Amino acid sequence: MPLSEKSIEVQTFLKACLNTPKNPRGIIKNLLKSSRSLKSNYCSYYIEQALSPNVQNLGHFYTTSRHKIYGDVSQADLLSRTRHFHQSIMVNGETITDTHLDNVVNPKFPTWRRKLFNRLKELDVTQFLIIPLFGAKFINGCITFGFNDKVNLSDEILVKLLEHLSMETHKQMVIFLDVQDAPVELSPREKEILGWMAAGKSKMDISQIISLSPSSVDTYIRRIYKKLNVHNKSDAFAVANSYGYLLEA
């Protein structure tokens, strides 16, 4: 793709990002759409929030084809498994490709990562570009782009465009997570149910775990959404993380 066309694609992304509601679903939708236009066939976005430099929140992890690639792994397990990997990338502080991973990530931590890479290869994802991101109030993260072997990651223009796309995405997400000064108050029961939701439990699972009827659990979930001013689980987790509620659950 010529440079002029690539620039237009990124400008289109920025315009769309500024015109969409400031919520994770819209931001991620724009990221995935723009990454595909830049020849990426896999994209993941890891966000780690810290309430202080020494207190890390659970964070969040968005990715394409999550169940096809990661199986039925809960959000909490996925974050736990990938935290060491992403923290190593953030400590390094530079954009890297998968050929340099062993210089950054402990090579004695390969098992789960190697299985993941093998699964991605089956989907024609054979090389990666990983970009660390840093935001206000210790809201940091990483975006990983995957490509087939036809894409040249030595193309400096392509890399710069992907870095620009990543930084704009993260800036929008940080703005969303930092929009409210006073935290919304959730009851202990609401925090408990939110915690089970983040662990990947269904409404029926939660009703059995906490001995409530499914309809009562549904009422609590709708109440949580209303208090957090969201309409889906992904946005609820993001807002709850910004208040530290998933640490308490």
C-alpha distance (Angstrom), angle and dihedral (degrees) to the residues before:
residue distance angle dihedral
M1 . . .
P2 3.85 . .
L3 3.79 118.5 .
S4 3.82 92.6 -110.6
E5 3.82 91.4 55.9
K6 3.80 92.2 47.5
S7 3.80 90.7 51.1
I8 3.80 90.4 51.2
E9 3.82 90.6 51.8
V10 3.82 92.0 53.1
Q11 3.80 91.9 45.0
T12 3.80 88.0 51.4
F13 3.80 89.6 52.1
L14 3.80 93.0 49.6
K15 3.79 92.3 48.9
A16 3.81 91.9 48.2
C17 3.80 92.3 46.2
L18 3.80 92.1 53.0
N19 3.80 92.5 47.5
T20 3.81 98.4 48.4
P21 3.83 125.2 85.2
K22 3.77 109.9 -85.7
N23 3.80 96.3 -108.4
P24 3.82 132.3 117.8
R25 3.80 95.4 -111.2
G26 3.82 93.4 57.9
I27 3.80 93.1 42.1
I28 3.80 93.5 49.3
K29 3.80 92.0 44.9
N30 3.80 89.4 56.7
L31 3.79 91.7 46.3
L32 3.81 93.3 52.5
K33 3.80 93.4 44.3
S34 3.80 92.9 49.8
S35 3.80 93.6 43.7
R36 3.80 90.1 55.0
S37 3.80 90.2 52.0
L38 3.81 86.7 55.5
K39 3.83 91.1 55.1
S40 3.81 97.4 -100.4
N41 3.80 114.0 142.4
Y42 3.82 95.4 -175.6
C43 3.79 131.4 38.7
S44 3.80 132.7 174.9
Y45 3.81 128.8 179.8
Y46 3.81 119.6 -160.4
I47 3.80 117.7 -169.3
E48 3.79 124.1 -170.5
Q49 3.76 119.1 -172.2
A50 3.80 122.6 -165.0
L51 3.77 121.6 -162.1
S52 3.81 86.2 -157.3
P53 3.82 131.5 -4.6
N54 3.81 89.6 -89.3
V55 3.81 100.9 38.9
Q56 3.78 114.4 72.3
N57 3.77 122.4 -163.0
L58 3.80 124.3 -145.2
G59 3.77 93.2 -101.5
H60 3.77 124.4 -164.3
F61 3.79 138.6 -94.4
Y62 3.80 125.1 -151.1
T63 3.79 121.4 -176.1
T64 3.78 144.2 159.8
S65 3.83 117.7 -104.0
R66 3.79 91.1 3.4
H67 3.82 98.8 173.0
K68 3.80 93.9 40.7
I69 3.80 91.3 52.7
Y70 3.80 104.4 30.6
G71 3.81 101.8 26.1
D72 3.81 120.5 -145.2
V73 3.79 94.5 -25.9
S74 3.81 113.3 147.9
Q75 3.79 121.0 -122.2
A76 3.82 91.1 -110.4
D77 3.84 93.2 50.7
L78 3.79 91.9 45.6
L79 3.79 91.1 52.5
S80 3.80 91.4 46.1
R81 3.80 93.4 50.0
T82 3.79 94.8 47.5
R83 3.82 100.1 37.5
H84 3.81 95.9 88.6
F85 3.80 90.9 48.6
H86 3.81 95.0 48.8
Q87 3.80 94.4 42.4
S88 3.81 89.2 54.8
I89 3.80 89.5 53.2
M90 3.82 91.7 49.2
V91 3.81 92.8 48.0
N92 3.80 89.1 51.6
G93 3.81 87.7 51.9
E94 3.81 97.8 -160.7
T95 3.79 135.9 100.0
I96 3.79 109.1 -102.2
T97 3.80 139.9 177.5
D98 3.79 125.6 -131.7
T99 3.83 90.0 -101.8
H100 3.81 88.4 69.9
L101 3.80 98.1 42.7
D102 3.79 96.2 104.2
N103 3.81 89.0 58.3
V104 3.81 90.0 58.1
V105 3.82 107.8 25.9
N106 3.81 119.6 55.4
P107 3.83 104.3 -97.2
K108 3.83 88.2 -146.9
F109 3.79 88.1 69.2
P110 3.80 98.0 67.4
T111 3.82 110.0 115.5
W112 3.81 104.0 86.2
R113 3.80 92.5 31.6
R114 3.81 92.5 50.8
K115 3.81 91.4 50.0
L116 3.80 89.1 51.4
F117 3.80 92.5 49.5
N118 3.80 90.8 49.8
R119 3.80 90.5 51.9
L120 3.79 90.5 49.4
K121 3.80 91.3 50.8
E122 3.79 88.1 59.3
L123 3.82 86.1 60.3
D124 3.82 91.3 50.7
V125 3.81 94.1 -101.2
T126 3.79 103.5 135.6
Q127 3.81 105.6 152.7
F128 3.79 137.3 33.8
L129 3.78 143.5 -153.8
I130 3.81 114.5 -158.2
I131 3.81 120.4 -164.9
P132 3.84 123.2 -169.0
L133 3.81 115.7 -144.2
F134 3.80 132.0 -160.5
G135 3.78 129.3 -164.2
A136 3.78 144.6 171.4
K137 3.81 120.4 -67.4
F138 3.83 91.4 21.6
I139 3.81 93.7 -66.6
N140 3.80 98.3 150.9
G141 3.77 134.0 160.9
C142 3.79 151.8 151.2
I143 3.77 133.6 -114.4
T144 3.80 118.4 -155.7
F145 3.79 121.5 -162.0
G146 3.80 120.5 -164.6
F147 3.80 126.3 -157.0
N148 3.77 141.3 177.6
D149 3.80 119.6 -110.3
K150 3.82 92.5 -95.1
V151 3.81 92.4 72.8
N152 3.80 116.8 89.6
L153 3.81 109.4 -137.9
S154 3.79 89.2 -173.8
D155 3.81 86.4 73.5
E156 3.80 100.9 110.8
I157 3.80 92.9 -163.9
L158 3.82 92.1 55.3
V159 3.81 91.8 48.0
K160 3.82 92.1 49.3
L161 3.79 91.3 49.8
L162 3.81 91.5 50.7
E163 3.81 90.8 48.1
H164 3.81 90.1 49.9
L165 3.79 91.1 48.6
S166 3.83 90.8 49.4
M167 3.80 94.8 48.9
E168 3.81 92.8 49.0
T169 3.80 90.8 48.1
H170 3.79 92.3 50.2
K171 3.81 92.1 45.9
Q172 3.80 90.1 54.9
M173 3.80 91.7 47.5
V174 3.81 92.5 49.4
I175 3.82 89.6 51.0
F176 3.81 90.0 51.9
L177 3.79 93.6 48.3
D178 3.79 92.4 48.4
V179 3.81 101.1 44.2
Q180 3.78 98.4 105.5
D181 3.79 125.2 58.3
A182 3.81 99.1 -166.3
P183 3.80 117.9 55.3
V184 3.79 120.2 -123.2
E185 3.78 111.9 -112.2
L186 3.81 115.2 -121.3
S187 3.79 122.1 -173.2
P188 3.83 119.5 -118.8
R189 3.82 89.5 -105.3
E190 3.82 91.8 50.2
K191 3.81 90.5 50.1
E192 3.80 90.0 48.9
I193 3.80 92.9 51.8
L194 3.80 91.5 44.9
G195 3.81 88.8 52.7
W196 3.81 92.2 52.9
M197 3.80 89.7 47.9
A198 3.82 90.0 53.3
A199 3.81 88.2 50.9
G200 3.80 88.8 60.1
K201 3.80 98.6 -103.8
S202 3.80 120.0 150.9
K203 3.81 123.9 -131.7
M204 3.80 89.5 -101.0
D205 3.84 91.5 50.0
I206 3.80 91.3 50.1
S207 3.80 92.8 47.9
Q208 3.81 89.7 55.6
I209 3.81 94.5 43.9
I210 3.80 96.3 51.3
S211 3.82 96.8 29.1
L212 3.79 98.2 -118.0
S213 3.79 129.1 129.4
P214 3.82 116.3 -99.1
S215 3.80 89.6 -115.9
S216 3.81 90.6 55.3
V217 3.80 90.8 49.9
D218 3.80 88.9 50.1
T219 3.80 90.0 51.8
Y220 3.81 90.6 52.1
I221 3.81 91.4 49.0
R222 3.80 92.1 50.8
R223 3.81 88.7 48.5
I224 3.82 90.6 51.0
Y225 3.81 91.1 50.3
K226 3.80 91.0 49.6
K227 3.82 93.4 49.5
L228 3.81 92.6 47.3
N229 3.82 91.3 42.9
V230 3.83 93.3 -126.9
H231 3.81 136.7 122.8
N232 3.82 104.9 -151.1
K233 3.80 143.6 33.6
S234 3.80 96.7 -101.9
D235 3.79 93.1 56.3
A236 3.81 91.4 42.3
F237 3.82 91.5 54.8
A238 3.81 91.8 47.7
V239 3.81 93.8 51.2
A240 3.81 92.7 41.6
N241 3.81 89.7 51.6
S242 3.79 90.7 53.9
Y243 3.83 88.3 57.8
G244 3.81 95.1 42.8
Y245 3.80 93.4 -118.3
L246 3.79 95.3 134.2
L247 3.80 88.9 57.5
E248 3.81 89.0 56.5
A249 3.82 96.5 44.4
